[in-house]
């Protein structure tokens, strides 16, 4: 799933490794989340949000395709 | 040297479980293969004498019990668990009585054997019935919390 984690992480000057240590997972997991290849649990999403000082919707919210089309 | 430590990463925990599942499948295939070999070479009796037979039956029973939890979660009926318990108990008593009674017939009157066999059937049936009752009761309580 697409998300804005990479941007948020760079904004607070954290490397993948540092973020991984903060939230207690491996660097590979952070990398996979950023690429949208791993679907994290809500608990991990919250931990990540606390670490980068963002809310859940700022990082993980994506609009429904049908809503996007309706807006345009 | 590989450092062994407790896995904290949720993704790796999941991966680990998937690996265990793969190993379990392979192990079961292996056990079935050995039992099939015993069956062909030594017949049914030779197969059941193998301790692997006991392991196989035990894991089959355990997995059946564990999957009851899932079957109960799938049920969406609103019927009360008490009614289910009473019906299953009645059926179980009938079945174990019939089996016990049928066993007393035969060449000689064998009352003791009938009691023992009926009792064993009753106890073996009672355990899963009580477990299902407990699971249904639990899911019912969780359901009523929602309202």
Backbone of each chain as ProteinMPNN parsed JSONL, in Angstrom:
{"seq_chain_A": "XXXXXXXXXXXXXXXXXXXXXXXXXXXXXXXXXXXXXXXXXXXXXXXXXXXXXXXXXXXXXXXXXXXXXXXX", "coords_chain_A": {"N_chain_A": [[0.829, -1.205, 0.0], [0.47, 2.222, -0.808], [2.199, 4.948, 0.79], [3.134, 7.807, 2.881], [5.471, 7.578, 4.268], [8.239, 7.709, 3.787], [8.811, 10.383, 3.095], [8.003, 11.675, 5.462], [9.797, 10.576, 7.275], [12.26, 11.515, 6.34], [11.877, 14.194, 6.782], [12.067, 14.435, 9.574], [14.695, 13.871, 9.865], [15.641, 11.166, 10.101], [17.282, 8.044, 9.669], [16.51, 4.959, 7.913], [17.393, 2.888, 9.529], [17.613, 4.119, 12.053], [14.948, 4.833, 12.574], [13.848, 2.291, 12.567], [15.049, 1.181, 14.855], [13.915, 2.817, 16.778], [11.185, 2.113, 16.725], [11.312, -0.529, 17.153], [11.637, -2.607, 15.208], [13.036, -4.387, 12.335], [15.403, -2.997, 9.946], [14.809, -3.763, 7.38], [12.084, -4.185, 7.437], [11.05, -1.587, 7.722], [11.91, -0.549, 5.311], [10.435, -2.126, 3.522], [7.86, -1.303, 4.19], [7.947, 1.367, 3.395], [8.21, 1.027, 0.67], [5.776, 0.031, 0.172], [5.315, -2.635, 0.229], [4.838, -4.174, 2.393], [2.286, -4.747, 4.712], [1.717, -3.091, 7.494], [0.808, -3.747, 10.992], [-1.81, -2.115, 12.854], [-0.831, -1.333, 15.275], [1.945, -1.106, 14.864], [1.911, 0.893, 12.933], [1.01, 3.06, 14.48], [3.144, 3.306, 16.278], [5.153, 4.102, 14.506], [4.099, 6.545, 13.659], [4.2, 8.005, 16.06], [6.949, 8.153, 16.29], [7.768, 9.742, 14.148], [6.408, 12.044, 14.557], [3.835, 12.508, 13.403], [0.399, 12.295, 12.279], [-1.789, 9.441, 11.96], [-3.341, 9.607, 9.585], [-1.915, 11.422, 8.082], [0.299, 10.006, 7.253], [-0.544, 7.422, 6.436], [-2.988, 7.606, 5.168], [-4.918, 7.008, 2.298], [-6.719, 8.102, -0.508], [-9.867, 6.798, -1.635], [-10.154, 5.204, -4.778], [-12.488, 5.707, -6.317], [-13.454, 8.027, -5.118], [-11.479, 9.819, -5.769], [-11.762, 10.068, -8.54], [-14.293, 11.176, -8.683], [-13.851, 13.667, -7.582], [-12.294, 14.956, -9.489]], "CA_chain_A": [[0.0, 0.0, 0.0], [1.249, 3.461, -0.879], [2.124, 5.8, 1.986], [4.069, 8.941, 2.87], [6.434, 7.376, 5.353], [9.599, 8.118, 3.423], [8.876, 11.848, 3.205], [7.905, 12.03, 6.879], [11.035, 10.142, 7.931], [13.329, 12.434, 5.944], [11.586, 15.485, 7.422], [12.574, 14.458, 10.957], [16.111, 13.505, 9.814], [15.935, 9.821, 10.61], [17.555, 7.029, 8.642], [15.656, 3.783, 8.096], [17.916, 2.136, 10.672], [17.26, 4.816, 13.302], [13.509, 4.677, 12.774], [13.604, 0.884, 12.902], [15.411, 0.978, 16.259], [12.943, 3.527, 17.618], [9.899, 1.416, 16.816], [11.533, -1.923, 17.539], [11.578, -3.609, 14.127], [14.285, -4.4, 11.579], [15.455, -1.991, 8.887], [14.147, -4.305, 6.19], [10.636, -3.981, 7.558], [10.788, -0.173, 7.404], [12.11, -0.408, 3.867], [9.29, -2.739, 2.83], [6.674, -0.458, 4.408], [8.1, 2.551, 2.535], [7.955, 0.622, -0.718], [4.384, -0.403, 0.077], [5.259, -4.079, 0.0], [4.416, -4.855, 3.617], [1.131, -4.118, 5.336], [1.988, -3.171, 8.939], [-0.354, -3.755, 11.876], [-2.178, -0.79, 13.345], [0.064, -1.031, 16.404], [3.219, -0.631, 14.318], [1.627, 2.184, 12.296], [0.97, 4.068, 15.535], [4.521, 3.499, 16.765], [5.862, 4.876, 13.489], [3.576, 7.911, 13.699], [4.774, 8.668, 17.238], [8.379, 8.368, 16.069], [8.015, 10.82, 13.177], [5.548, 13.166, 14.944], [2.764, 12.739, 12.421], [-0.798, 11.513, 12.607], [-1.982, 8.269, 11.095], [-3.844, 9.929, 8.241], [-0.875, 12.122, 7.308], [1.241, 9.045, 6.673], [-1.093, 6.219, 5.819], [-4.278, 7.773, 4.508], [-4.981, 7.138, 0.839], [-8.11, 8.273, -0.899], [-10.45, 5.742, -2.446], [-10.049, 5.526, -6.215], [-13.745, 6.265, -6.828], [-13.568, 9.396, -4.62], [-10.527, 10.632, -6.538], [-12.349, 10.324, -9.861], [-15.44, 12.058, -8.481], [-13.354, 15.02, -7.303], [-11.714, 15.575, -10.696]], "C_chain_A": [[0.866, 1.258, 0.0], [1.128, 4.254, 0.426], [3.187, 6.888, 1.91], [5.157, 8.789, 3.921], [7.815, 7.922, 5.008], [9.781, 9.631, 3.601], [8.902, 12.258, 4.673], [9.197, 11.692, 7.619], [12.174, 11.097, 7.608], [13.133, 13.789, 6.626], [12.12, 15.561, 8.853], [14.023, 13.953, 11.035], [16.44, 12.158, 10.45], [16.313, 8.927, 9.437], [16.597, 5.864, 8.888], [16.07, 3.005, 9.339], [17.494, 2.774, 11.999], [15.765, 4.67, 13.615], [13.179, 3.249, 13.215], [13.912, 0.621, 14.368], [14.4, 1.631, 17.186], [11.645, 2.745, 17.798], [10.056, -0.084, 17.075], [11.291, -2.954, 16.449], [12.92, -3.6, 13.394], [14.218, -3.353, 10.461], [14.72, -2.462, 7.633], [12.633, -4.069, 6.235], [10.26, -2.549, 7.211], [10.884, 0.041, 5.894], [10.912, -0.958, 3.094], [8.021, -1.905, 3.005], [6.744, 0.753, 3.471], [7.801, 2.215, 1.081], [6.513, 0.182, -0.919], [4.25, -1.893, -0.126], [4.884, -4.851, 1.254], [3.304, -4.046, 4.265], [1.288, -4.193, 6.85], [0.705, -3.234, 9.763], [-0.613, -2.331, 12.356], [-1.235, -0.349, 14.471], [1.389, -0.46, 15.891], [3.037, 0.721, 13.63], [1.65, 3.297, 13.333], [2.367, 4.359, 16.054], [5.305, 4.374, 15.795], [5.409, 6.336, 13.536], [4.131, 8.674, 14.895], [6.225, 9.039, 16.967], [8.637, 9.527, 15.116], [7.095, 12.03, 13.405], [4.497, 13.502, 13.88], [1.532, 11.949, 12.862], [-0.937, 10.373, 11.599], [-2.395, 8.673, 9.681], [-2.812, 10.692, 7.415], [0.065, 11.135, 6.624], [0.541, 7.954, 5.878], [-2.41, 6.412, 5.071], [-4.118, 7.808, 2.986], [-6.451, 7.219, 0.443], [-8.585, 7.117, -1.761], [-10.423, 6.164, -3.917], [-11.307, 6.235, -6.728], [-13.922, 7.709, -6.368], [-12.68, 10.34, -5.417], [-11.145, 11.047, -7.872], [-13.493, 11.323, -9.717], [-15.002, 13.498, -8.271], [-12.908, 15.728, -8.575], [-12.781, 16.006, -11.708]], "O_chain_A": [[1.863, 1.342, 0.717], [0.086, 4.232, 1.082], [4.026, 6.899, 1.01], [5.699, 9.783, 4.405], [8.477, 8.528, 5.85], [10.767, 10.091, 4.176], [9.719, 13.084, 5.082], [9.634, 12.445, 8.489], [12.962, 11.452, 8.484], [14.101, 14.449, 7.002], [12.57, 16.617, 9.297], [14.523, 13.645, 12.117], [17.385, 12.03, 11.229], [15.743, 9.033, 8.351], [15.953, 5.788, 9.935], [15.229, 2.526, 10.1], [17.08, 2.089, 12.935], [15.373, 4.419, 14.755], [12.356, 3.026, 14.103], [13.155, -0.065, 15.055], [14.062, 1.089, 18.238], [11.075, 2.717, 18.889], [9.071, -0.812, 17.2], [10.799, -4.049, 16.723], [13.838, -2.882, 13.791], [13.142, -2.889, 10.081], [14.097, -1.672, 6.924], [11.997, -3.794, 5.217], [9.283, -2.309, 6.502], [10.053, 0.718, 5.289], [10.436, -0.342, 2.141], [7.205, -1.807, 2.089], [5.754, 1.125, 2.841], [7.213, 3.016, 0.353], [6.075, -0.019, -2.052], [3.217, -2.377, -0.591], [4.637, -6.055, 1.188], [3.376, -2.821, 4.354], [1.024, -5.24, 7.443], [-0.359, -2.827, 9.296], [0.255, -1.462, 12.271], [-0.894, 0.827, 14.602], [1.89, 0.537, 16.411], [3.901, 1.593, 13.728], [2.236, 4.355, 13.102], [2.736, 5.517, 16.249], [6.032, 5.278, 16.209], [6.23, 7.25, 13.461], [4.493, 9.845, 14.775], [6.682, 10.111, 17.365], [9.637, 10.228, 15.265], [7.012, 12.924, 12.563], [4.316, 14.664, 13.519], [1.616, 11.056, 13.705], [-0.297, 10.352, 10.548], [-1.867, 8.15, 8.699], [-2.826, 10.62, 6.186], [0.568, 11.406, 5.534], [0.974, 7.599, 4.782], [-2.895, 5.489, 4.415], [-3.286, 8.544, 2.457], [-7.302, 6.509, 0.979], [-7.813, 6.529, -2.519], [-10.643, 7.329, -4.249], [-11.226, 7.219, -7.464], [-14.464, 8.534, -7.104], [-13.045, 11.48, -5.707], [-11.066, 12.205, -8.279], [-13.641, 12.219, -10.548], [-15.67, 14.434, -8.709], [-13.107, 16.933, -8.732], [-12.449, 16.54, -12.766]]}, "seq_chain_B": "XXXXXXXXXXXXXXXXXXXXXXXXXXXXXXXXXXXXXXXXXXXXXXXXXXXXXXXXXXXXXXXXXXXXXXXXXXXXXXXXXXXXXXXXXXXXXXXXXXXXXXXXXXXXXXXXXXXXXXXXXXXXXXXXXXXXXXXXXXXXXXXXXXX", "coords_chain_B": {"N_chain_B": [[29.171, -16.382, 14.192], [25.728, -17.138, 14.466], [23.571, -14.945, 16.062], [21.291, -15.773, 18.479], [18.201, -14.488, 19.191], [15.265, -13.095, 20.769], [12.537, -12.669, 18.618], [11.351, -9.545, 17.686], [10.289, -8.106, 15.721], [7.313, -7.645, 13.985], [6.79, -8.45, 11.365], [8.728, -10.378, 10.887], [8.036, -12.215, 12.809], [5.63, -13.157, 11.788], [6.565, -14.26, 9.428], [8.146, -16.248, 10.488], [6.192, -17.901, 11.637], [4.962, -18.738, 9.309], [7.04, -20.209, 8.223], [7.213, -22.246, 10.09], [4.79, -23.469, 9.62], [5.211, -24.492, 7.045], [7.234, -26.336, 7.643], [5.803, -28.016, 9.309], [3.905, -29.09, 7.575], [5.572, -30.552, 5.858], [6.639, -32.346, 7.704], [4.353, -33.749, 8.475], [3.717, -34.961, 6.054], [5.929, -36.619, 5.847], [5.572, -38.291, 8.107], [3.158, -39.524, 7.398], [4.039, -40.851, 5.133], [5.862, -42.72, 6.201], [4.108, -44.188, 7.817], [2.412, -45.185, 5.856], [4.173, -46.815, 4.518], [4.688, -48.71, 6.532], [2.157, -49.766, 6.733], [1.833, -51.013, 4.279], [3.93, -52.878, 4.318], [3.731, -54.193, 6.814], [1.09, -54.409, 7.443], [-2.115, -53.301, 8.864], [-1.961, -53.599, 11.654], [0.775, -53.536, 12.205], [1.252, -50.929, 11.487], [-0.222, -49.387, 13.343], [1.151, -50.008, 15.602], [3.44, -48.599, 15.515], [5.095, -45.904, 17.075], [4.855, -43.47, 15.83], [2.329, -43.403, 14.836], [0.773, -42.809, 17.048], [1.688, -40.212, 17.529], [0.776, -38.987, 15.216], [-2.048, -39.287, 15.433], [-2.485, -37.868, 17.787], [-1.67, -35.225, 17.067], [-3.544, -34.786, 15.096], [-5.925, -34.791, 16.555], [-5.479, -32.623, 18.255], [-5.272, -30.528, 16.386], [-7.829, -30.62, 15.36], [-9.337, -29.87, 17.593], [-8.359, -27.265, 17.975], [-9.241, -26.075, 15.643], [-11.908, -25.951, 16.086], [-12.437, -23.619, 17.385], [-12.331, -21.818, 15.309], [-14.446, -22.689, 13.712], [-16.597, -22.143, 15.391], [-16.461, -19.382, 15.471], [-17.263, -18.857, 12.926], [-19.939, -19.445, 12.919], [-23.039, -17.845, 12.681], [-25.384, -17.778, 13.932], [-28.015, -16.9, 16.226], [-28.765, -18.51, 18.197], [-29.069, -19.91, 21.509], [-26.265, -20.983, 23.486], [-26.858, -22.837, 25.448], [-29.058, -24.335, 24.594], [-27.967, -25.737, 22.439], [-26.125, -27.252, 23.831], [-27.761, -28.907, 25.417], [-29.174, -30.368, 23.469], [-27.024, -31.662, 22.128], [-26.008, -33.182, 24.234], [-28.145, -34.872, 24.784], [-28.293, -36.346, 22.409], [-25.775, -37.536, 22.504], [-25.945, -39.121, 24.839], [-27.896, -40.919, 24.014], [-26.58, -42.164, 21.827], [-24.293, -43.285, 23.088], [-25.549, -44.975, 24.845], [-26.828, -46.746, 23.097], [-24.603, -47.905, 21.824], [-23.321, -49.092, 23.988], [-25.348, -50.852, 24.749], [-25.609, -52.496, 22.481], [-23.193, -53.738, 22.645], [-23.474, -55.364, 24.814], [-24.965, -57.414, 23.914], [-24.522, -60.513, 22.129], [-22.347, -63.406, 22.28], [-22.194, -64.077, 25.031], [-23.764, -62.714, 27.981], [-22.665, -59.593, 28.507], [-22.284, -57.452, 30.542], [-20.508, -55.748, 31.853], [-18.569, -55.019, 29.941], [-20.21, -53.632, 28.179], [-20.961, -51.425, 29.725], [-18.464, -50.214, 30.088], [-17.642, -49.638, 27.449], [-19.74, -47.981, 26.557], [-19.445, -45.947, 28.436], [-16.89, -44.959, 27.799], [-17.328, -43.98, 25.19], [-19.183, -42.022, 25.843], [-17.678, -40.252, 27.475], [-15.659, -39.49, 25.688], [-17.191, -38.157, 23.824], [-18.249, -36.181, 25.365], [-16.24, -34.358, 26.065], [-15.471, -32.758, 23.668], [-18.029, -31.609, 23.295], [-18.454, -30.079, 25.594], [-16.353, -28.334, 25.29], [-17.052, -26.972, 22.927], [-19.349, -25.773, 23.874], [-18.268, -24.057, 25.771], [-16.752, -22.365, 24.07], [-18.787, -21.249, 22.481], [-20.27, -19.935, 24.397], [-18.404, -18.076, 25.238], [-18.029, -16.565, 22.88], [-20.591, -15.623, 22.6], [-20.832, -13.984, 24.854], [-18.936, -12.049, 24.242], [-20.149, -11.004, 22.053], [-22.463, -9.883, 23.126], [-21.366, -7.819, 24.523], [-20.923, -5.9, 22.648], [-23.299, -4.616, 22.145]], "CA_chain_B": [[28.113, -17.195, 14.791], [24.424, -16.474, 14.425], [23.105, -14.579, 17.411], [19.89, -16.117, 18.663], [17.51, -13.591, 20.108], [13.818, -13.109, 20.628], [12.125, -11.843, 17.482], [10.394, -8.515, 18.086], [9.703, -7.549, 14.498], [6.063, -8.355, 13.69], [6.858, -9.069, 10.037], [9.53, -11.597, 10.992], [7.243, -13.18, 13.592], [4.678, -13.752, 10.85], [7.377, -15.081, 8.524], [8.551, -17.404, 11.276], [5.026, -18.783, 11.725], [4.761, -19.355, 7.995], [8.076, -21.232, 8.066], [6.838, -23.384, 10.933], [3.699, -24.153, 8.925], [5.816, -25.286, 5.968], [7.92, -27.475, 8.251], [4.762, -28.916, 9.828], [3.322, -29.81, 6.435], [6.554, -31.541, 5.413], [6.736, -33.365, 8.746], [3.155, -34.592, 8.387], [3.861, -35.806, 4.859], [6.917, -37.643, 6.203], [4.947, -39.26, 9.023], [2.186, -40.301, 6.613], [4.82, -41.735, 4.253], [6.386, -43.83, 7.005], [2.967, -45.014, 8.219], [1.936, -45.889, 4.66], [5.156, -47.888, 4.276], [4.412, -49.74, 7.537], [0.863, -50.386, 6.404], [2.024, -51.918, 3.134], [4.837, -53.994, 4.624], [3.381, -54.962, 8.028], [-0.356, -54.437, 7.644], [-2.69, -52.283, 9.754], [-1.485, -53.764, 13.025], [2.144, -53.041, 12.248], [1.223, -49.472, 11.373], [-0.69, -48.773, 14.588], [2.131, -50.254, 16.667], [4.486, -47.586, 15.38], [4.82, -44.728, 17.918], [4.494, -42.327, 14.974], [0.872, -43.436, 14.706], [0.276, -42.079, 18.208], [1.997, -38.795, 17.291], [-0.117, -38.522, 14.148], [-3.413, -39.178, 15.964], [-2.482, -36.784, 18.774], [-1.666, -33.922, 16.396], [-4.82, -34.632, 14.38], [-6.944, -34.427, 17.552], [-5.208, -31.254, 18.707], [-5.621, -29.559, 15.34], [-9.293, -30.591, 15.266], [-9.828, -29.054, 18.71], [-8.02, -25.861, 17.749], [-10.03, -25.502, 14.558], [-13.269, -25.726, 16.586], [-12.484, -22.189, 17.698], [-12.61, -21.116, 14.053], [-15.802, -23.038, 13.262], [-17.554, -21.42, 16.237], [-16.443, -17.982, 15.047], [-17.979, -18.779, 11.655], [-21.386, -19.553, 13.158], [-23.591, -16.52, 12.92], [-26.751, -17.905, 14.462], [-28.215, -16.241, 17.506], [-29.312, -19.479, 19.158], [-28.328, -19.891, 22.764], [-25.377, -22.138, 23.631], [-27.464, -23.827, 26.347], [-29.911, -25.222, 23.809], [-27.047, -26.61, 21.701], [-25.52, -28.182, 24.791], [-28.758, -29.907, 25.818], [-29.431, -31.243, 22.321], [-25.877, -32.557, 21.881], [-25.893, -34.136, 25.337], [-29.187, -35.876, 24.613], [-27.866, -37.22, 21.307], [-24.61, -38.3, 22.961], [-26.413, -40.151, 25.774], [-28.577, -41.923, 23.194], [-25.593, -42.914, 21.043], [-23.447, -44.129, 23.938], [-26.4, -46.037, 25.381], [-27.013, -47.731, 22.019], [-23.353, -48.645, 21.607], [-23.151, -49.936, 25.169], [-26.359, -51.913, 24.724], [-25.255, -53.425, 21.41], [-22.009, -54.493, 23.054], [-23.84, -56.384, 25.796], [-25.473, -58.566, 23.16], [-23.394, -61.31, 21.662], [-22.397, -64.799, 22.729], [-22.571, -64.137, 26.445], [-24.208, -61.416, 28.503], [-21.405, -58.943, 28.856], [-22.757, -56.16, 31.049], [-19.377, -54.883, 32.229], [-18.008, -54.479, 28.704], [-21.164, -52.657, 27.66], [-20.832, -50.205, 30.53], [-17.161, -49.589, 29.838], [-17.601, -49.054, 26.097], [-20.675, -46.858, 26.559], [-18.835, -44.874, 29.234], [-15.776, -44.367, 27.032], [-17.931, -43.177, 24.115], [-19.811, -40.863, 26.466], [-16.649, -39.298, 27.907], [-14.987, -38.955, 24.493], [-18.085, -37.191, 23.187], [-18.552, -35.089, 26.301], [-15.172, -33.354, 26.08], [-15.672, -31.736, 22.62], [-19.302, -30.898, 23.465], [-18.246, -29.046, 26.62], [-15.437, -27.328, 24.728], [-17.835, -26.141, 22.008], [-20.238, -24.966, 24.715], [-17.433, -22.986, 26.342], [-16.409, -21.419, 23.0], [-19.999, -20.53, 22.082], [-20.61, -19.057, 25.518], [-17.432, -16.991, 25.21], [-18.293, -15.678, 21.739], [-21.867, -14.977, 22.898], [-20.574, -12.91, 25.817], [-18.243, -10.978, 23.515], [-21.133, -10.404, 21.16], [-23.387, -9.032, 23.878], [-20.617, -6.617, 24.932], [-20.967, -4.901, 21.573], [-24.551, -3.871, 22.119]], "C_chain_B": [[26.795, -16.425, 14.754], [23.963, -16.198, 15.854], [21.625, -14.924, 17.508], [19.26, -15.132, 19.637], [16.027, -13.606, 19.816], [13.423, -12.172, 19.482], [11.107, -10.815, 17.96], [9.678, -7.934, 16.876], [8.461, -8.351, 14.1], [6.101, -9.067, 12.341], [7.623, -10.386, 10.111], [8.821, -12.657, 11.82], [6.294, -13.927, 12.671], [5.397, -14.718, 9.908], [7.768, -16.391, 9.222], [7.406, -18.414, 11.385], [4.778, -19.494, 10.402], [5.791, -20.458, 7.757], [7.73, -22.478, 8.863], [5.727, -24.18, 10.256], [4.247, -25.048, 7.806], [6.479, -26.534, 6.537], [6.907, -28.5, 8.741], [4.148, -29.749, 8.705], [4.269, -30.916, 5.976], [6.657, -32.697, 6.403], [5.557, -34.33, 8.666], [3.23, -35.508, 7.174], [4.832, -36.952, 5.148], [6.316, -38.725, 7.078], [3.972, -40.15, 8.261], [2.905, -41.292, 5.7], [5.312, -42.947, 5.008], [5.249, -44.784, 7.399], [2.441, -45.821, 7.028], [2.877, -47.057, 4.343], [4.916, -49.044, 5.234], [3.146, -50.512, 7.203], [1.033, -51.413, 5.291], [2.858, -53.132, 3.549], [4.36, -54.846, 5.801], [1.881, -55.046, 8.277], [-0.801, -53.391, 8.662], [-2.103, -52.368, 11.159], [-0.059, -53.246, 13.191], [2.191, -51.528, 12.217], [0.831, -48.849, 12.715], [0.258, -49.027, 15.742], [3.248, -49.219, 16.646], [4.144, -46.374, 16.251], [4.429, -43.494, 17.096], [2.989, -42.254, 14.77], [0.239, -42.618, 15.836], [0.49, -40.568, 18.011], [1.013, -38.221, 16.267], [-1.535, -38.308, 14.676], [-3.495, -37.999, 16.934], [-2.534, -35.422, 18.088], [-2.966, -33.706, 15.633], [-5.907, -34.187, 15.349], [-6.739, -32.977, 17.994], [-5.621, -30.247, 17.639], [-7.135, -29.489, 15.152], [-9.876, -29.725, 16.372], [-9.561, -27.577, 18.468], [-8.891, -25.255, 16.654], [-11.495, -25.339, 14.948], [-13.484, -24.241, 16.874], [-12.886, -21.39, 16.454], [-14.024, -21.418, 13.571], [-16.844, -22.272, 14.078], [-17.609, -19.953, 15.833], [-17.218, -17.798, 13.743], [-19.492, -18.818, 11.825], [-21.954, -18.159, 13.366], [-25.014, -16.584, 13.482], [-26.818, -17.299, 15.863], [-28.682, -17.218, 18.578], [-28.429, -19.578, 20.399], [-27.449, -21.132, 22.875], [-25.988, -23.223, 24.506], [-28.3, -24.849, 25.579], [-29.051, -26.24, 23.042], [-26.462, -27.673, 22.608], [-26.495, -29.298, 25.135], [-29.02, -30.897, 24.687], [-28.269, -32.202, 22.11], [-25.744, -33.582, 22.993], [-26.922, -35.252, 25.189], [-28.786, -36.876, 23.533], [-26.722, -38.117, 21.763], [-25.032, -39.429, 23.899], [-27.074, -41.284, 24.998], [-27.562, -42.808, 22.47], [-24.777, -43.831, 21.952], [-24.26, -45.259, 24.562], [-26.568, -47.153, 24.342], [-25.758, -48.576, 21.855], [-23.1, -49.595, 22.773], [-24.096, -51.116, 25.137], [-26.001, -52.976, 23.68], [-24.089, -54.298, 21.828], [-22.348, -55.567, 24.085], [-24.433, -57.617, 25.128], [-24.282, -59.387, 22.684], [-23.482, -62.682, 22.281], [-22.839, -64.895, 24.188], [-23.002, -62.751, 26.898], [-22.992, -60.711, 29.1], [-21.692, -57.53, 29.354], [-21.606, -55.187, 31.307], [-18.782, -54.207, 30.987], [-18.899, -53.39, 28.123], [-21.05, -51.332, 28.391], [-19.554, -49.457, 30.194], [-17.168, -48.899, 28.473], [-18.528, -47.837, 26.008], [-20.089, -45.667, 27.3], [-17.724, -44.177, 28.475], [-16.318, -43.471, 25.926], [-18.517, -41.898, 24.689], [-18.765, -39.815, 26.841], [-15.966, -38.661, 26.7], [-15.868, -37.934, 23.778], [-18.299, -35.968, 24.048], [-17.511, -33.971, 26.211], [-15.35, -32.326, 24.954], [-16.97, -30.949, 22.783], [-19.134, -29.764, 24.489], [-17.345, -27.936, 26.084], [-16.186, -26.402, 23.774], [-18.765, -25.223, 22.793], [-19.474, -23.766, 25.28], [-17.113, -21.924, 25.282], [-17.617, -20.58, 22.594], [-20.382, -19.509, 23.14], [-19.69, -17.826, 25.47], [-17.755, -16.014, 24.076], [-19.626, -14.958, 21.929], [-21.666, -13.792, 23.835], [-19.898, -11.739, 25.126], [-19.221, -10.232, 22.627], [-22.043, -9.445, 21.922], [-22.689, -7.778, 24.397], [-20.754, -5.496, 23.91], [-22.196, -4.016, 21.655], [-24.683, -2.9, 23.293]], "O_chain_B": [[26.759, -15.216, 14.982], [23.964, -17.074, 16.719], [20.809, -14.437, 16.726], [19.729, -14.965, 20.763], [15.587, -14.065, 18.762], [13.903, -11.043, 19.388], [10.105, -11.178, 18.577], [8.603, -7.346, 16.994], [8.529, -9.564, 13.901], [5.526, -10.144, 12.18], [7.237, -11.379, 9.495], [8.978, -13.853, 11.574], [6.159, -15.148, 12.746], [4.924, -15.819, 9.627], [7.727, -17.473, 8.635], [7.612, -19.62, 11.246], [4.435, -20.676, 10.365], [5.482, -21.498, 7.176], [7.916, -23.605, 8.403], [5.717, -25.409, 10.306], [3.819, -26.189, 7.636], [6.324, -27.635, 6.009], [7.119, -29.705, 8.608], [3.904, -30.946, 8.859], [3.856, -32.051, 5.736], [6.75, -33.862, 6.016], [5.717, -35.546, 8.771], [2.859, -36.679, 7.244], [4.6, -38.095, 4.756], [6.512, -39.916, 6.839], [3.952, -41.368, 8.443], [2.453, -42.422, 5.513], [5.201, -44.074, 4.525], [5.39, -46.005, 7.33], [2.072, -46.987, 7.169], [2.437, -48.138, 3.953], [4.933, -50.207, 4.832], [3.071, -51.73, 7.365], [0.476, -52.511, 5.333], [2.545, -54.266, 3.187], [4.548, -56.063, 5.808], [1.45, -55.694, 9.231], [0.021, -52.686, 9.246], [-1.787, -51.351, 11.777], [0.27, -52.603, 14.188], [3.056, -50.911, 12.838], [1.467, -47.9, 13.173], [0.187, -48.34, 16.761], [3.918, -48.997, 17.654], [3.026, -45.864, 16.179], [3.759, -42.591, 17.597], [2.436, -41.175, 14.557], [-0.695, -41.845, 15.619], [-0.397, -39.76, 18.286], [0.49, -37.12, 16.435], [-2.154, -37.279, 14.404], [-4.454, -37.228, 16.907], [-3.332, -34.563, 18.464], [-3.444, -32.577, 15.529], [-6.716, -33.317, 15.024], [-7.693, -32.205, 18.094], [-6.247, -29.232, 17.946], [-7.671, -28.431, 14.823], [-10.794, -28.94, 16.135], [-10.421, -26.733, 18.721], [-9.243, -24.077, 16.713], [-12.252, -24.673, 14.242], [-14.559, -23.69, 16.64], [-13.66, -20.435, 16.524], [-14.722, -20.531, 13.081], [-17.847, -21.808, 13.537], [-18.679, -19.344, 15.848], [-17.762, -16.725, 13.482], [-20.236, -18.298, 10.994], [-21.409, -17.376, 14.144], [-25.741, -15.591, 13.503], [-25.818, -17.203, 16.574], [-28.961, -16.828, 19.712], [-27.219, -19.361, 20.346], [-27.83, -22.209, 22.415], [-25.677, -24.402, 24.336], [-28.265, -26.047, 25.859], [-29.359, -27.431, 23.0], [-26.319, -28.834, 22.224], [-26.133, -30.474, 25.149], [-29.082, -32.106, 24.909], [-28.474, -33.403, 21.935], [-25.402, -34.735, 22.73], [-26.625, -36.422, 25.431], [-28.917, -38.088, 23.709], [-26.695, -39.308, 21.452], [-24.547, -40.554, 23.781], [-26.845, -42.46, 25.282], [-27.663, -44.035, 22.493], [-24.583, -45.006, 21.642], [-23.747, -46.356, 24.784], [-26.466, -48.338, 24.66], [-25.828, -49.801, 21.758], [-22.717, -50.749, 22.579], [-23.713, -52.242, 25.454], [-26.073, -54.177, 23.941], [-23.995, -55.457, 21.424], [-21.625, -56.554, 24.227], [-24.414, -58.715, 25.684], [-23.139, -58.959, 22.841], [-24.542, -63.094, 22.754], [-23.725, -65.675, 24.538], [-22.653, -61.744, 26.282], [-22.385, -61.179, 30.064], [-21.387, -56.544, 28.683], [-21.7, -53.992, 31.029], [-18.528, -53.003, 30.976], [-18.419, -52.364, 27.64], [-21.041, -50.263, 27.78], [-19.552, -48.236, 30.035], [-16.762, -47.745, 28.344], [-18.156, -46.8, 25.458], [-20.214, -44.524, 26.86], [-17.622, -42.95, 28.498], [-15.845, -42.351, 25.734], [-18.375, -40.823, 24.106], [-18.941, -38.63, 26.56], [-15.721, -37.455, 26.678], [-15.37, -36.968, 23.2], [-18.503, -34.862, 23.547], [-17.851, -32.79, 26.272], [-15.38, -31.128, 25.237], [-17.022, -29.764, 22.454], [-19.606, -28.646, 24.281], [-17.543, -26.758, 26.38], [-15.985, -25.188, 23.802], [-18.954, -24.059, 22.441], [-19.955, -22.633, 25.271], [-17.193, -20.727, 25.557], [-17.507, -19.372, 22.386], [-20.764, -18.379, 22.833], [-20.139, -16.692, 25.637], [-17.757, -14.798, 24.273], [-19.789, -13.823, 21.481], [-22.254, -12.729, 23.639], [-20.231, -10.581, 25.379], [-19.145, -9.014, 22.464], [-22.359, -8.354, 21.448], [-23.348, -6.779, 24.681], [-20.708, -4.313, 24.248], [-22.163, -2.839, 21.293], [-25.689, -2.2, 23.406]]}, "name": "protein", "num_of_chains": 2, "seq": "XXXXXXXXXXXXXXXXXXXXXXXXXXXXXXXXXXXXXXXXXXXXXXXXXXXXXXXXXXXXXXXXXXXXXXXXXXXXXXXXXXXXXXXXXXXXXXXXXXXXXXXXXXXXXXXXXXXXXXXXXXXXXXXXXXXXXXXXXXXXXXXXXXXXXXXXXXXXXXXXXXXXXXXXXXXXXXXXXXXXXXXXXXXXXXXXXXXXXXXXXXXXXXXXXXXXXXXXXXX"}
